[in-house]
């Protein structure tokens, strides 16, 4: 068995309606897990945005032709 996951306790402030929906969706006692999962997804999204910006800086923006070629290869349902 591995070492226990290290955690940091944080305090956040959110609008009351957001907090109520969060509690309703997360269920009693699961708010931290729900928020942690949401933060992980957001951080992944942010890192992907950083990568796109870096690639755009190195290679320039995607052209309309490149975009059209990619869309033509994308499978449809």
mmCIF file of the N, C-alpha and C atoms, coordinates in Angstrom:
data_MODEL
# 
_entry.id   MODEL 
# 
loop_
_atom_site.group_PDB 
_atom_site.id 
_atom_site.type_symbol 
_atom_site.label_atom_id 
_atom_site.label_alt_id 
_atom_site.label_comp_id 
_atom_site.label_asym_id 
_atom_site.label_entity_id 
_atom_site.label_seq_id 
_atom_site.pdbx_PDB_ins_code 
_atom_site.Cartn_x 
_atom_site.Cartn_y 
_atom_site.Cartn_z 
_atom_site.occupancy 
_atom_site.B_iso_or_equiv 
_atom_site.pdbx_formal_charge 
_atom_site.auth_seq_id 
_atom_site.auth_comp_id 
_atom_site.auth_asym_id 
_atom_site.auth_atom_id 
_atom_site.pdbx_PDB_model_num 
ATOM 1   N N  . UNK A 1 1  ? 0.839   -1.185 0.000   1.00 0.00 ? 1  UNK A N  1 
ATOM 2   C CA . UNK A 1 1  ? 0.000   0.000  0.000   1.00 0.00 ? 1  UNK A CA 1 
ATOM 3   C C  . UNK A 1 1  ? 0.879   1.241  0.000   1.00 0.00 ? 1  UNK A C  1 
ATOM 4   N N  . UNK A 1 2  ? 0.513   2.260  -0.783  1.00 0.00 ? 2  UNK A N  1 
ATOM 5   C CA . UNK A 1 2  ? 1.303   3.478  -0.897  1.00 0.00 ? 2  UNK A CA 1 
ATOM 6   C C  . UNK A 1 2  ? 1.077   4.417  0.275   1.00 0.00 ? 2  UNK A C  1 
ATOM 7   N N  . UNK A 1 3  ? 1.822   5.499  0.238   1.00 0.00 ? 3  UNK A N  1 
ATOM 8   C CA . UNK A 1 3  ? 1.658   6.520  1.265   1.00 0.00 ? 3  UNK A CA 1 
ATOM 9   C C  . UNK A 1 3  ? 0.313   7.210  1.104   1.00 0.00 ? 3  UNK A C  1 
ATOM 10  N N  . UNK A 1 4  ? -0.255  7.680  2.221   1.00 0.00 ? 4  UNK A N  1 
ATOM 11  C CA . UNK A 1 4  ? -1.520  8.418  2.108   1.00 0.00 ? 4  UNK A CA 1 
ATOM 12  C C  . UNK A 1 4  ? -1.317  9.707  1.312   1.00 0.00 ? 4  UNK A C  1 
ATOM 13  N N  . UNK A 1 5  ? -2.346  10.085 0.578   1.00 0.00 ? 5  UNK A N  1 
ATOM 14  C CA . UNK A 1 5  ? -2.307  11.303 -0.218  1.00 0.00 ? 5  UNK A CA 1 
ATOM 15  C C  . UNK A 1 5  ? -2.222  12.511 0.702   1.00 0.00 ? 5  UNK A C  1 
ATOM 16  N N  . UNK A 1 6  ? -1.266  13.383 0.441   1.00 0.00 ? 6  UNK A N  1 
ATOM 17  C CA . UNK A 1 6  ? -1.123  14.606 1.231   1.00 0.00 ? 6  UNK A CA 1 
ATOM 18  C C  . UNK A 1 6  ? -2.191  15.596 0.781   1.00 0.00 ? 6  UNK A C  1 
ATOM 19  N N  . UNK A 1 7  ? -2.832  16.230 1.694   1.00 0.00 ? 7  UNK A N  1 
ATOM 20  C CA . UNK A 1 7  ? -3.865  17.204 1.379   1.00 0.00 ? 7  UNK A CA 1 
ATOM 21  C C  . UNK A 1 7  ? -3.584  18.526 2.089   1.00 0.00 ? 7  UNK A C  1 
ATOM 22  N N  . UNK A 1 8  ? -4.160  19.591 1.559   1.00 0.00 ? 8  UNK A N  1 
ATOM 23  C CA . UNK A 1 8  ? -4.120  20.906 2.187   1.00 0.00 ? 8  UNK A CA 1 
ATOM 24  C C  . UNK A 1 8  ? -5.557  21.354 2.388   1.00 0.00 ? 8  UNK A C  1 
ATOM 25  N N  . UNK A 1 9  ? -5.850  21.830 3.563   1.00 0.00 ? 9  UNK A N  1 
ATOM 26  C CA . UNK A 1 9  ? -7.181  22.361 3.834   1.00 0.00 ? 9  UNK A CA 1 
ATOM 27  C C  . UNK A 1 9  ? -7.230  23.794 3.321   1.00 0.00 ? 9  UNK A C  1 
ATOM 28  N N  . UNK A 1 10 ? -8.305  24.116 2.593   1.00 0.00 ? 10 UNK A N  1 
ATOM 29  C CA . UNK A 1 10 ? -8.479  25.448 2.039   1.00 0.00 ? 10 UNK A CA 1 
ATOM 30  C C  . UNK A 1 10 ? -9.860  25.968 2.413   1.00 0.00 ? 10 UNK A C  1 
ATOM 31  N N  . UNK A 1 11 ? -9.979  27.256 2.368   1.00 0.00 ? 11 UNK A N  1 
ATOM 32  C CA . UNK A 1 11 ? -11.267 27.894 2.586   1.00 0.00 ? 11 UNK A CA 1 
ATOM 33  C C  . UNK A 1 11 ? -11.580 28.722 1.348   1.00 0.00 ? 11 UNK A C  1 
ATOM 34  N N  . UNK A 1 12 ? -12.792 28.549 0.795   1.00 0.00 ? 12 UNK A N  1 
ATOM 35  C CA . UNK A 1 12 ? -13.187 29.314 -0.380  1.00 0.00 ? 12 UNK A CA 1 
ATOM 36  C C  . UNK A 1 12 ? -14.512 30.010 -0.102  1.00 0.00 ? 12 UNK A C  1 
ATOM 37  N N  . UNK A 1 13 ? -14.778 31.038 -0.850  1.00 0.00 ? 13 UNK A N  1 
ATOM 38  C CA . UNK A 1 13 ? -16.036 31.749 -0.745  1.00 0.00 ? 13 UNK A CA 1 
ATOM 39  C C  . UNK A 1 13 ? -16.717 31.704 -2.101  1.00 0.00 ? 13 UNK A C  1 
ATOM 40  N N  . UNK A 1 14 ? -17.950 31.223 -2.116  1.00 0.00 ? 14 UNK A N  1 
ATOM 41  C CA . UNK A 1 14 ? -18.715 31.129 -3.361  1.00 0.00 ? 14 UNK A CA 1 
ATOM 42  C C  . UNK A 1 14 ? -20.100 31.710 -3.124  1.00 0.00 ? 14 UNK A C  1 
ATOM 43  N N  . UNK A 1 15 ? -20.766 32.143 -4.188  1.00 0.00 ? 15 UNK A N  1 
ATOM 44  C CA . UNK A 1 15 ? -22.136 32.639 -4.031  1.00 0.00 ? 15 UNK A CA 1 
ATOM 45  C C  . UNK A 1 15 ? -23.034 31.552 -3.416  1.00 0.00 ? 15 UNK A C  1 
ATOM 46  N N  . UNK A 1 16 ? -24.008 31.983 -2.630  1.00 0.00 ? 16 UNK A N  1 
ATOM 47  C CA . UNK A 1 16 ? -24.874 31.054 -1.905  1.00 0.00 ? 16 UNK A CA 1 
ATOM 48  C C  . UNK A 1 16 ? -25.600 30.087 -2.830  1.00 0.00 ? 16 UNK A C  1 
ATOM 49  N N  . UNK A 1 17 ? -26.055 30.559 -3.994  1.00 0.00 ? 17 UNK A N  1 
ATOM 50  C CA . UNK A 1 17 ? -26.770 29.658 -4.898  1.00 0.00 ? 17 UNK A CA 1 
ATOM 51  C C  . UNK A 1 17 ? -25.834 28.602 -5.477  1.00 0.00 ? 17 UNK A C  1 
ATOM 52  N N  . UNK A 1 18 ? -24.574 28.955 -5.717  1.00 0.00 ? 18 UNK A N  1 
ATOM 53  C CA . UNK A 1 18 ? -23.589 27.987 -6.206  1.00 0.00 ? 18 UNK A CA 1 
ATOM 54  C C  . UNK A 1 18 ? -23.315 26.953 -5.115  1.00 0.00 ? 18 UNK A C  1 
ATOM 55  N N  . UNK A 1 19 ? -23.162 27.411 -3.882  1.00 0.00 ? 19 UNK A N  1 
ATOM 56  C CA . UNK A 1 19 ? -22.913 26.498 -2.768  1.00 0.00 ? 19 UNK A CA 1 
ATOM 57  C C  . UNK A 1 19 ? -24.072 25.529 -2.581  1.00 0.00 ? 19 UNK A C  1 
ATOM 58  N N  . UNK A 1 20 ? -25.291 26.024 -2.709  1.00 0.00 ? 20 UNK A N  1 
ATOM 59  C CA . UNK A 1 20 ? -26.464 25.153 -2.542  1.00 0.00 ? 20 UNK A CA 1 
ATOM 60  C C  . UNK A 1 20 ? -26.510 24.091 -3.633  1.00 0.00 ? 20 UNK A C  1 
ATOM 61  N N  . UNK A 1 21 ? -26.247 24.488 -4.871  1.00 0.00 ? 21 UNK A N  1 
ATOM 62  C CA . UNK A 1 21 ? -26.256 23.499 -5.959  1.00 0.00 ? 21 UNK A CA 1 
ATOM 63  C C  . UNK A 1 21 ? -25.116 22.504 -5.799  1.00 0.00 ? 21 UNK A C  1 
ATOM 64  N N  . UNK A 1 22 ? -23.957 22.995 -5.372  1.00 0.00 ? 22 UNK A N  1 
ATOM 65  C CA . UNK A 1 22 ? -22.817 22.121 -5.126  1.00 0.00 ? 22 UNK A CA 1 
ATOM 66  C C  . UNK A 1 22 ? -23.169 21.056 -4.092  1.00 0.00 ? 22 UNK A C  1 
ATOM 67  N N  . UNK A 1 23 ? -23.742 21.477 -2.976  1.00 0.00 ? 23 UNK A N  1 
ATOM 68  C CA . UNK A 1 23 ? -24.121 20.516 -1.928  1.00 0.00 ? 23 UNK A CA 1 
ATOM 69  C C  . UNK A 1 23 ? -25.160 19.516 -2.435  1.00 0.00 ? 23 UNK A C  1 
ATOM 70  N N  . UNK A 1 24 ? -26.111 20.008 -3.216  1.00 0.00 ? 24 UNK A N  1 
ATOM 71  C CA . UNK A 1 24 ? -27.149 19.127 -3.752  1.00 0.00 ? 24 UNK A CA 1 
ATOM 72  C C  . UNK A 1 24 ? -26.549 18.099 -4.717  1.00 0.00 ? 24 UNK A C  1 
ATOM 73  N N  . UNK A 1 25 ? -25.631 18.520 -5.552  1.00 0.00 ? 25 UNK A N  1 
ATOM 74  C CA . UNK A 1 25 ? -25.030 17.610 -6.537  1.00 0.00 ? 25 UNK A CA 1 
ATOM 75  C C  . UNK A 1 25 ? -24.007 16.685 -5.905  1.00 0.00 ? 25 UNK A C  1 
ATOM 76  N N  . UNK A 1 26 ? -23.209 17.208 -4.985  1.00 0.00 ? 26 UNK A N  1 
ATOM 77  C CA . UNK A 1 26 ? -22.111 16.426 -4.411  1.00 0.00 ? 26 UNK A CA 1 
ATOM 78  C C  . UNK A 1 26 ? -22.603 15.416 -3.380  1.00 0.00 ? 26 UNK A C  1 
ATOM 79  N N  . UNK A 1 27 ? -23.688 15.732 -2.730  1.00 0.00 ? 27 UNK A N  1 
ATOM 80  C CA . UNK A 1 27 ? -24.163 14.856 -1.670  1.00 0.00 ? 27 UNK A CA 1 
ATOM 81  C C  . UNK A 1 27 ? -23.452 15.155 -0.361  1.00 0.00 ? 27 UNK A C  1 
ATOM 82  N N  . UNK A 1 28 ? -24.060 14.745 0.700   1.00 0.00 ? 28 UNK A N  1 
ATOM 83  C CA . UNK A 1 28 ? -23.537 15.013 2.045   1.00 0.00 ? 28 UNK A CA 1 
ATOM 84  C C  . UNK A 1 28 ? -22.154 14.390 2.216   1.00 0.00 ? 28 UNK A C  1 
ATOM 85  N N  . UNK A 1 29 ? -21.189 15.196 2.599   1.00 0.00 ? 29 UNK A N  1 
ATOM 86  C CA . UNK A 1 29 ? -19.859 14.689 2.878   1.00 0.00 ? 29 UNK A CA 1 
ATOM 87  C C  . UNK A 1 29 ? -18.965 14.520 1.663   1.00 0.00 ? 29 UNK A C  1 
ATOM 88  N N  . UNK A 1 30 ? -19.444 14.854 0.472   1.00 0.00 ? 30 UNK A N  1 
ATOM 89  C CA . UNK A 1 30 ? -18.646 14.650 -0.731  1.00 0.00 ? 30 UNK A CA 1 
ATOM 90  C C  . UNK A 1 30 ? -18.263 15.947 -1.436  1.00 0.00 ? 30 UNK A C  1 
ATOM 91  N N  . UNK A 1 31 ? -18.462 17.079 -0.788  1.00 0.00 ? 31 UNK A N  1 
ATOM 92  C CA . UNK A 1 31 ? -18.183 18.369 -1.416  1.00 0.00 ? 31 UNK A CA 1 
ATOM 93  C C  . UNK A 1 31 ? -16.701 18.489 -1.776  1.00 0.00 ? 31 UNK A C  1 
ATOM 94  N N  . UNK A 1 32 ? -15.812 18.101 -0.887  1.00 0.00 ? 32 UNK A N  1 
ATOM 95  C CA . UNK A 1 32 ? -14.375 18.218 -1.167  1.00 0.00 ? 32 UNK A CA 1 
ATOM 96  C C  . UNK A 1 32 ? -13.982 17.376 -2.377  1.00 0.00 ? 32 UNK A C  1 
ATOM 97  N N  . UNK A 1 33 ? -14.475 16.161 -2.459  1.00 0.00 ? 33 UNK A N  1 
ATOM 98  C CA . UNK A 1 33 ? -14.153 15.295 -3.601  1.00 0.00 ? 33 UNK A CA 1 
ATOM 99  C C  . UNK A 1 33 ? -14.696 15.889 -4.894  1.00 0.00 ? 33 UNK A C  1 
ATOM 100 N N  . UNK A 1 34 ? -15.906 16.422 -4.862  1.00 0.00 ? 34 UNK A N  1 
ATOM 101 C CA . UNK A 1 34 ? -16.523 17.023 -6.040  1.00 0.00 ? 34 UNK A CA 1 
ATOM 102 C C  . UNK A 1 34 ? -15.704 18.222 -6.511  1.00 0.00 ? 34 UNK A C  1 
ATOM 103 N N  . UNK A 1 35 ? -15.347 19.098 -5.578  1.00 0.00 ? 35 UNK A N  1 
ATOM 104 C CA . UNK A 1 35 ? -14.582 20.299 -5.914  1.00 0.00 ? 35 UNK A CA 1 
ATOM 105 C C  . UNK A 1 35 ? -13.188 19.911 -6.395  1.00 0.00 ? 35 UNK A C  1 
ATOM 106 N N  . UNK A 1 36 ? -12.555 18.933 -5.757  1.00 0.00 ? 36 UNK A N  1 
ATOM 107 C CA . UNK A 1 36 ? -11.235 18.481 -6.190  1.00 0.00 ? 36 UNK A CA 1 
ATOM 108 C C  . UNK A 1 36 ? -11.285 17.982 -7.625  1.00 0.00 ? 36 UNK A C  1 
ATOM 109 N N  . UNK A 1 37 ? -12.298 17.187 -7.955  1.00 0.00 ? 37 UNK A N  1 
ATOM 110 C CA . UNK A 1 37 ? -12.442 16.671 -9.315  1.00 0.00 ? 37 UNK A CA 1 
ATOM 111 C C  . UNK A 1 37 ? -12.623 17.834 -10.309 1.00 0.00 ? 37 UNK A C  1 
ATOM 112 N N  . UNK A 1 38 ? -13.439 18.812 -9.960  1.00 0.00 ? 38 UNK A N  1 
ATOM 113 C CA . UNK A 1 38 ? -13.660 19.967 -10.829 1.00 0.00 ? 38 UNK A CA 1 
ATOM 114 C C  . UNK A 1 38 ? -12.366 20.771 -11.011 1.00 0.00 ? 38 UNK A C  1 
ATOM 115 N N  . UNK A 1 39 ? -11.600 20.933 -9.947  1.00 0.00 ? 39 UNK A N  1 
ATOM 116 C CA . UNK A 1 39 ? -10.338 21.675 -10.040 1.00 0.00 ? 39 UNK A CA 1 
ATOM 117 C C  . UNK A 1 39 ? -9.325  20.933 -10.906 1.00 0.00 ? 39 UNK A C  1 
ATOM 118 N N  . UNK A 1 40 ? -9.268  19.619 -10.781 1.00 0.00 ? 40 UNK A N  1 
ATOM 119 C CA . UNK A 1 40 ? -8.364  18.827 -11.618 1.00 0.00 ? 40 UNK A CA 1 
ATOM 120 C C  . UNK A 1 40 ? -8.714  19.016 -13.087 1.00 0.00 ? 40 UNK A C  1 
ATOM 121 N N  . UNK A 1 41 ? -10.009 18.936 -13.412 1.00 0.00 ? 41 UNK A N  1 
ATOM 122 C CA . UNK A 1 41 ? -10.437 19.138 -14.802 1.00 0.00 ? 41 UNK A CA 1 
ATOM 123 C C  . UNK A 1 41 ? -10.064 20.534 -15.287 1.00 0.00 ? 41 UNK A C  1 
ATOM 124 N N  . UNK A 1 42 ? -10.269 21.548 -14.461 1.00 0.00 ? 42 UNK A N  1 
ATOM 125 C CA . UNK A 1 42 ? -9.945  22.921 -14.861 1.00 0.00 ? 42 UNK A CA 1 
ATOM 126 C C  . UNK A 1 42 ? -8.443  23.089 -15.067 1.00 0.00 ? 42 UNK A C  1 
ATOM 127 N N  . UNK A 1 43 ? -7.644  22.509 -14.179 1.00 0.00 ? 43 UNK A N  1 
ATOM 128 C CA . UNK A 1 43 ? -6.193  22.603 -14.330 1.00 0.00 ? 43 UNK A CA 1 
ATOM 129 C C  . UNK A 1 43 ? -5.727  21.903 -15.605 1.00 0.00 ? 43 UNK A C  1 
ATOM 130 N N  . UNK A 1 44 ? -6.319  20.751 -15.936 1.00 0.00 ? 44 UNK A N  1 
ATOM 131 C CA . UNK A 1 44 ? -5.994  20.072 -17.192 1.00 0.00 ? 44 UNK A CA 1 
ATOM 132 C C  . UNK A 1 44 ? -6.344  20.967 -18.380 1.00 0.00 ? 44 UNK A C  1 
ATOM 133 N N  . UNK A 1 45 ? -7.505  21.603 -18.313 1.00 0.00 ? 45 UNK A N  1 
ATOM 134 C CA . UNK A 1 45 ? -7.944  22.518 -19.369 1.00 0.00 ? 45 UNK A CA 1 
ATOM 135 C C  . UNK A 1 45 ? -6.972  23.689 -19.510 1.00 0.00 ? 45 UNK A C  1 
ATOM 136 N N  . UNK A 1 46 ? -6.563  24.256 -18.378 1.00 0.00 ? 46 UNK A N  1 
ATOM 137 C CA . UNK A 1 46 ? -5.620  25.374 -18.396 1.00 0.00 ? 46 UNK A CA 1 
ATOM 138 C C  . UNK A 1 46 ? -4.281  24.960 -19.003 1.00 0.00 ? 46 UNK A C  1 
ATOM 139 N N  . UNK A 1 47 ? -3.785  23.763 -18.631 1.00 0.00 ? 47 UNK A N  1 
ATOM 140 C CA . UNK A 1 47 ? -2.513  23.294 -19.180 1.00 0.00 ? 47 UNK A CA 1 
ATOM 141 C C  . UNK A 1 47 ? -2.622  23.048 -20.678 1.00 0.00 ? 47 UNK A C  1 
ATOM 142 N N  . UNK A 1 48 ? -3.766  22.550 -21.125 1.00 0.00 ? 48 UNK A N  1 
ATOM 143 C CA . UNK A 1 48 ? -3.977  22.355 -22.559 1.00 0.00 ? 48 UNK A CA 1 
ATOM 144 C C  . UNK A 1 48 ? -3.951  23.707 -23.280 1.00 0.00 ? 48 UNK A C  1 
ATOM 145 N N  . UNK A 1 49 ? -4.580  24.709 -22.679 1.00 0.00 ? 49 UNK A N  1 
ATOM 146 C CA . UNK A 1 49 ? -4.538  26.062 -23.248 1.00 0.00 ? 49 UNK A CA 1 
ATOM 147 C C  . UNK A 1 49 ? -3.116  26.592 -23.319 1.00 0.00 ? 49 UNK A C  1 
ATOM 148 N N  . UNK A 1 50 ? -2.316  26.303 -22.287 1.00 0.00 ? 50 UNK A N  1 
ATOM 149 C CA . UNK A 1 50 ? -0.905  26.724 -22.299 1.00 0.00 ? 50 UNK A CA 1 
ATOM 150 C C  . UNK A 1 50 ? -0.164  26.056 -23.454 1.00 0.00 ? 50 UNK A C  1 
ATOM 151 N N  . UNK A 1 51 ? -0.431  24.761 -23.677 1.00 0.00 ? 51 UNK A N  1 
ATOM 152 C CA . UNK A 1 51 ? 0.212   24.035 -24.763 1.00 0.00 ? 51 UNK A CA 1 
ATOM 153 C C  . UNK A 1 51 ? -0.191  24.604 -26.120 1.00 0.00 ? 51 UNK A C  1 
ATOM 154 N N  . UNK A 1 52 ? -1.469  24.887 -26.298 1.00 0.00 ? 52 UNK A N  1 
ATOM 155 C CA . UNK A 1 52 ? -1.943  25.465 -27.561 1.00 0.00 ? 52 UNK A CA 1 
ATOM 156 C C  . UNK A 1 52 ? -1.256  26.813 -27.804 1.00 0.00 ? 52 UNK A C  1 
ATOM 157 N N  . UNK A 1 53 ? -1.154  27.626 -26.781 1.00 0.00 ? 53 UNK A N  1 
ATOM 158 C CA . UNK A 1 53 ? -0.496  28.931 -26.926 1.00 0.00 ? 53 UNK A CA 1 
ATOM 159 C C  . UNK A 1 53 ? 0.978   28.763 -27.284 1.00 0.00 ? 53 UNK A C  1 
ATOM 160 N N  . UNK A 1 54 ? 1.635   27.805 -26.655 1.00 0.00 ? 54 UNK A N  1 
ATOM 161 C CA . UNK A 1 54 ? 3.051   27.557 -26.951 1.00 0.00 ? 54 UNK A CA 1 
ATOM 162 C C  . UNK A 1 54 ? 3.223   27.064 -28.391 1.00 0.00 ? 54 UNK A C  1 
ATOM 163 N N  . UNK A 1 55 ? 2.366   26.150 -28.822 1.00 0.00 ? 55 UNK A N  1 
ATOM 164 C CA . UNK A 1 55 ? 2.453   25.641 -30.193 1.00 0.00 ? 55 UNK A CA 1 
ATOM 165 C C  . UNK A 1 55 ? 2.153   26.738 -31.208 1.00 0.00 ? 55 UNK A C  1 
ATOM 166 N N  . UNK A 1 56 ? 1.194   27.603 -30.891 1.00 0.00 ? 56 UNK A N  1 
ATOM 167 C CA . UNK A 1 56 ? 0.867   28.718 -31.782 1.00 0.00 ? 56 UNK A CA 1 
ATOM 168 C C  . UNK A 1 56 ? 2.066   29.666 -31.891 1.00 0.00 ? 56 UNK A C  1 
ATOM 169 N N  . UNK A 1 57 ? 2.754   29.875 -30.766 1.00 0.00 ? 57 UNK A N  1 
ATOM 170 C CA . UNK A 1 57 ? 3.925   30.750 -30.766 1.00 0.00 ? 57 UNK A CA 1 
ATOM 171 C C  . UNK A 1 57 ? 5.057   30.149 -31.601 1.00 0.00 ? 57 UNK A C  1 
ATOM 172 N N  . UNK A 1 58 ? 5.237   28.847 -31.514 1.00 0.00 ? 58 UNK A N  1 
ATOM 173 C CA . UNK A 1 58 ? 6.310   28.169 -32.247 1.00 0.00 ? 58 UNK A CA 1 
ATOM 174 C C  . UNK A 1 58 ? 5.975   28.020 -33.727 1.00 0.00 ? 58 UNK A C  1 
ATOM 175 N N  . UNK A 1 59 ? 4.733   27.587 -34.017 1.00 0.00 ? 59 UNK A N  1 
ATOM 176 C CA . UNK A 1 59 ? 4.364   27.214 -35.386 1.00 0.00 ? 59 UNK A CA 1 
ATOM 177 C C  . UNK A 1 59 ? 3.424   28.198 -36.079 1.00 0.00 ? 59 UNK A C  1 
ATOM 178 N N  . UNK A 1 60 ? 2.967   29.194 -35.355 1.00 0.00 ? 60 UNK A N  1 
ATOM 179 C CA . UNK A 1 60 ? 2.007   30.132 -35.929 1.00 0.00 ? 60 UNK A CA 1 
ATOM 180 C C  . UNK A 1 60 ? 0.588   29.593 -35.785 1.00 0.00 ? 60 UNK A C  1 
ATOM 181 N N  . UNK A 1 61 ? -0.392  30.421 -36.103 1.00 0.00 ? 61 UNK A N  1 
ATOM 182 C CA . UNK A 1 61 ? -1.788  29.991 -35.950 1.00 0.00 ? 61 UNK A CA 1 
ATOM 183 C C  . UNK A 1 61 ? -2.156  28.934 -36.992 1.00 0.00 ? 61 UNK A C  1 
ATOM 184 N N  . UNK A 1 62 ? -3.186  28.171 -36.680 1.00 0.00 ? 62 UNK A N  1 
ATOM 185 C CA . UNK A 1 62 ? -3.713  27.175 -37.609 1.00 0.00 ? 62 UNK A CA 1 
ATOM 186 C C  . UNK A 1 62 ? -4.400  27.919 -38.747 1.00 0.00 ? 62 UNK A C  1 
ATOM 187 N N  . UNK A 1 63 ? -4.071  27.533 -39.969 1.00 0.00 ? 63 UNK A N  1 
ATOM 188 C CA . UNK A 1 63 ? -4.680  28.200 -41.120 1.00 0.00 ? 63 UNK A CA 1 
ATOM 189 C C  . UNK A 1 63 ? -6.066  27.604 -41.397 1.00 0.00 ? 63 UNK A C  1 
ATOM 190 N N  . UNK A 1 64 ? -6.847  28.323 -42.169 1.00 0.00 ? 64 UNK A N  1 
ATOM 191 C CA . UNK A 1 64 ? -8.170  27.814 -42.561 1.00 0.00 ? 64 UNK A CA 1 
ATOM 192 C C  . UNK A 1 64 ? -8.038  26.509 -43.343 1.00 0.00 ? 64 UNK A C  1 
ATOM 193 N N  . UNK A 1 65 ? -7.004  26.426 -44.170 1.00 0.00 ? 65 UNK A N  1 
ATOM 194 C CA . UNK A 1 65 ? -6.777  25.202 -44.960 1.00 0.00 ? 65 UNK A CA 1 
ATOM 195 C C  . UNK A 1 65 ? -6.470  24.012 -44.050 1.00 0.00 ? 65 UNK A C  1 
ATOM 196 N N  . UNK A 1 66 ? -5.619  24.228 -43.048 1.00 0.00 ? 66 UNK A N  1 
ATOM 197 C CA . UNK A 1 66 ? -5.280  23.159 -42.105 1.00 0.00 ? 66 UNK A CA 1 
ATOM 198 C C  . UNK A 1 66 ? -6.513  22.734 -41.314 1.00 0.00 ? 66 UNK A C  1 
ATOM 199 N N  . UNK A 1 67 ? -7.299  23.705 -40.923 1.00 0.00 ? 67 UNK A N  1 
ATOM 200 C CA . UNK A 1 67 ? -8.525  23.415 -40.186 1.00 0.00 ? 67 UNK A CA 1 
ATOM 201 C C  . UNK A 1 67 ? -9.500  22.616 -41.039 1.00 0.00 ? 67 UNK A C  1 
ATOM 202 N N  . UNK A 1 68 ? -9.666  22.997 -42.299 1.00 0.00 ? 68 UNK A N  1 
ATOM 203 C CA . UNK A 1 68 ? -10.560 22.283 -43.209 1.00 0.00 ? 68 UNK A CA 1 
ATOM 204 C C  . UNK A 1 68 ? -10.067 20.849 -43.423 1.00 0.00 ? 68 UNK A C  1 
ATOM 205 N N  . UNK A 1 69 ? -8.762  20.663 -43.573 1.00 0.00 ? 69 UNK A N  1 
ATOM 206 C CA . UNK A 1 69 ? -8.199  19.319 -43.761 1.00 0.00 ? 69 UNK A CA 1 
ATOM 207 C C  . UNK A 1 69 ? -8.433  18.456 -42.524 1.00 0.00 ? 69 UNK A C  1 
ATOM 208 N N  . UNK A 1 70 ? -8.260  19.017 -41.348 1.00 0.00 ? 70 UNK A N  1 
ATOM 209 C CA . UNK A 1 70 ? -8.487  18.275 -40.109 1.00 0.00 ? 70 UNK A CA 1 
ATOM 210 C C  . UNK A 1 70 ? -9.959  17.894 -39.979 1.00 0.00 ? 70 UNK A C  1 
ATOM 211 N N  . UNK A 1 71 ? -10.857 18.828 -40.299 1.00 0.00 ? 71 UNK A N  1 
ATOM 212 C CA . UNK A 1 71 ? -12.290 18.534 -40.220 1.00 0.00 ? 71 UNK A CA 1 
ATOM 213 C C  . UNK A 1 71 ? -12.692 17.440 -41.215 1.00 0.00 ? 71 UNK A C  1 
ATOM 214 N N  . UNK A 1 72 ? -12.056 17.425 -42.376 1.00 0.00 ? 72 UNK A N  1 
ATOM 215 C CA . UNK A 1 72 ? -12.374 16.423 -43.389 1.00 0.00 ? 72 UNK A CA 1 
ATOM 216 C C  . UNK A 1 72 ? -11.963 15.020 -42.927 1.00 0.00 ? 72 UNK A C  1 
ATOM 217 N N  . UNK A 1 73 ? -10.937 14.937 -42.084 1.00 0.00 ? 73 UNK A N  1 
ATOM 218 C CA . UNK A 1 73 ? -10.476 13.643 -41.590 1.00 0.00 ? 73 UNK A CA 1 
ATOM 219 C C  . UNK A 1 73 ? -11.194 13.197 -40.322 1.00 0.00 ? 73 UNK A C  1 
ATOM 220 N N  . UNK A 1 74 ? -11.891 14.115 -39.678 1.00 0.00 ? 74 UNK A N  1 
ATOM 221 C CA . UNK A 1 74 ? -12.566 13.793 -38.415 1.00 0.00 ? 74 UNK A CA 1 
ATOM 222 C C  . UNK A 1 74 ? -13.754 12.877 -38.674 1.00 0.00 ? 74 UNK A C  1 
ATOM 223 N N  . UNK A 1 75 ? -13.838 11.749 -37.947 1.00 0.00 ? 75 UNK A N  1 
ATOM 224 C CA . UNK A 1 75 ? -14.959 10.827 -38.191 1.00 0.00 ? 75 UNK A CA 1 
ATOM 225 C C  . UNK A 1 75 ? -16.287 11.438 -37.772 1.00 0.00 ? 75 UNK A C  1 
ATOM 226 N N  . UNK A 1 76 ? -17.300 11.152 -38.521 1.00 0.00 ? 76 UNK A N  1 
ATOM 227 C CA . UNK A 1 76 ? -18.657 11.585 -38.184 1.00 0.00 ? 76 UNK A CA 1 
ATOM 228 C C  . UNK A 1 76 ? -19.440 10.368 -37.719 1.00 0.00 ? 76 UNK A C  1 
ATOM 229 N N  . UNK A 1 77 ? -20.529 10.607 -37.026 1.00 0.00 ? 77 UNK A N  1 
ATOM 230 C CA . UNK A 1 77 ? -21.321 9.506  -36.497 1.00 0.00 ? 77 UNK A CA 1 
ATOM 231 C C  . UNK A 1 77 ? -21.980 8.771  -37.575 1.00 0.00 ? 77 UNK A C  1 
# 
